[in-house]
Amino acid sequence: MQKTFSEMIHSGKPVLVDFFAEWCGPCKTMSPILAEVKKEMGDAVTIIKVDVDKSPQAAQVYQVQGVPTLILFKNGETLWRQSGVVNKWGLVGVIKKFINQ
């Protein structure tokens, strides 16, 4: 059964959400970085991509003004957010900081 977005971000483990758009150049740069982060972190983190053009309501709820915007959730709380491209080690460091909180 598919979990809803709300169910996923209320998980006890970190959930990194990438708000992106197909037409966005920097968003395309983030895709392989996110794949590397997933490879590095494994099951310690869930990574979700949300297309702001297909889900404008989600972008509005989280006040996403530009893409890419990355938001880290755990137990439904926003732990960290940043707009723009973030390198692999920056993301891994942020996620590791919140894994055991």
Contacts in CASP RR format, 6 or more apart in sequence:
PFRMAT RR
TARGET T0000
AUTHOR 0000-0000-0000
METHOD contacts of the structure
MODEL  1
MQKTFSEMIHSGKPVLVDFFAEWCGPCKTMSPILAEVKKEMGDAVTIIKV
DVDKSPQAAQVYQVQGVPTLILFKNGETLWRQSGVVNKWGLVGVIKKFIN
Q
5 48 0 8 1.000
5 50 0 8 1.000
5 58 0 8 1.000
8 15 0 8 1.000
8 46 0 8 1.000
8 48 0 8 1.000
9 15 0 8 1.000
9 17 0 8 1.000
9 73 0 8 1.000
9 76 0 8 1.000
10 73 0 8 1.000
10 75 0 8 1.000
10 76 0 8 1.000
11 46 0 8 1.000
11 73 0 8 1.000
11 74 0 8 1.000
11 75 0 8 1.000
12 74 0 8 1.000
12 75 0 8 1.000
13 43 0 8 1.000
13 44 0 8 1.000
13 45 0 8 1.000
13 46 0 8 1.000
13 74 0 8 1.000
13 99 0 8 1.000
14 44 0 8 1.000
14 45 0 8 1.000
14 46 0 8 1.000
14 72 0 8 1.000
14 73 0 8 1.000
14 74 0 8 1.000
14 79 0 8 1.000
14 95 0 8 1.000
14 98 0 8 1.000
14 99 0 8 1.000
15 45 0 8 1.000
15 46 0 8 1.000
15 47 0 8 1.000
15 48 0 8 1.000
15 72 0 8 1.000
15 73 0 8 1.000
15 74 0 8 1.000
16 34 0 8 1.000
16 37 0 8 1.000
16 45 0 8 1.000
16 46 0 8 1.000
16 47 0 8 1.000
16 48 0 8 1.000
16 70 0 8 1.000
16 71 0 8 1.000
16 72 0 8 1.000
16 73 0 8 1.000
16 91 0 8 1.000
16 95 0 8 1.000
17 47 0 8 1.000
17 48 0 8 1.000
17 49 0 8 1.000
17 50 0 8 1.000
17 62 0 8 1.000
17 70 0 8 1.000
17 71 0 8 1.000
17 72 0 8 1.000
17 73 0 8 1.000
18 27 0 8 1.000
18 30 0 8 1.000
18 34 0 8 1.000
18 47 0 8 1.000
18 48 0 8 1.000
18 49 0 8 1.000
18 50 0 8 1.000
18 68 0 8 1.000
18 69 0 8 1.000
18 70 0 8 1.000
19 50 0 8 1.000
19 52 0 8 1.000
19 58 0 8 1.000
19 59 0 8 1.000
19 62 0 8 1.000
19 64 0 8 1.000
19 66 0 8 1.000
19 67 0 8 1.000
19 68 0 8 1.000
19 69 0 8 1.000
19 70 0 8 1.000
19 71 0 8 1.000
20 27 0 8 1.000
20 30 0 8 1.000
20 49 0 8 1.000
20 50 0 8 1.000
20 51 0 8 1.000
20 52 0 8 1.000
20 67 0 8 1.000
20 68 0 8 1.000
21 27 0 8 1.000
21 51 0 8 1.000
21 52 0 8 1.000
21 53 0 8 1.000
21 67 0 8 1.000
22 51 0 8 1.000
22 53 0 8 1.000
24 67 0 8 1.000
24 68 0 8 1.000
26 67 0 8 1.000
26 68 0 8 1.000
26 84 0 8 1.000
26 85 0 8 1.000
27 67 0 8 1.000
27 68 0 8 1.000
29 85 0 8 1.000
30 68 0 8 1.000
30 70 0 8 1.000
30 84 0 8 1.000
30 85 0 8 1.000
30 86 0 8 1.000
33 85 0 8 1.000
33 86 0 8 1.000
33 87 0 8 1.000
33 88 0 8 1.000
33 91 0 8 1.000
34 47 0 8 1.000
34 49 0 8 1.000
34 91 0 8 1.000
36 88 0 8 1.000
37 45 0 8 1.000
37 47 0 8 1.000
37 88 0 8 1.000
37 91 0 8 1.000
37 92 0 8 1.000
37 95 0 8 1.000
38 45 0 8 1.000
38 47 0 8 1.000
40 88 0 8 1.000
40 92 0 8 1.000
41 92 0 8 1.000
41 95 0 8 1.000
41 96 0 8 1.000
44 95 0 8 1.000
44 99 0 8 1.000
45 95 0 8 1.000
45 99 0 8 1.000
50 58 0 8 1.000
50 59 0 8 1.000
52 58 0 8 1.000
52 59 0 8 1.000
52 64 0 8 1.000
52 66 0 8 1.000
52 67 0 8 1.000
58 64 0 8 1.000
62 69 0 8 1.000
62 71 0 8 1.000
62 78 0 8 1.000
65 83 0 8 1.000
66 83 0 8 1.000
67 83 0 8 1.000
68 83 0 8 1.000
68 84 0 8 1.000
68 85 0 8 1.000
69 81 0 8 1.000
69 82 0 8 1.000
69 83 0 8 1.000
69 84 0 8 1.000
70 80 0 8 1.000
70 81 0 8 1.000
70 82 0 8 1.000
70 83 0 8 1.000
70 84 0 8 1.000
70 86 0 8 1.000
70 91 0 8 1.000
71 78 0 8 1.000
71 80 0 8 1.000
71 81 0 8 1.000
72 78 0 8 1.000
72 79 0 8 1.000
72 80 0 8 1.000
72 81 0 8 1.000
72 94 0 8 1.000
72 95 0 8 1.000
72 98 0 8 1.000
73 79 0 8 1.000
74 98 0 8 1.000
74 101 0 8 1.000
79 98 0 8 1.000
79 101 0 8 1.000
80 94 0 8 1.000
80 98 0 8 1.000
86 94 0 8 1.000
END
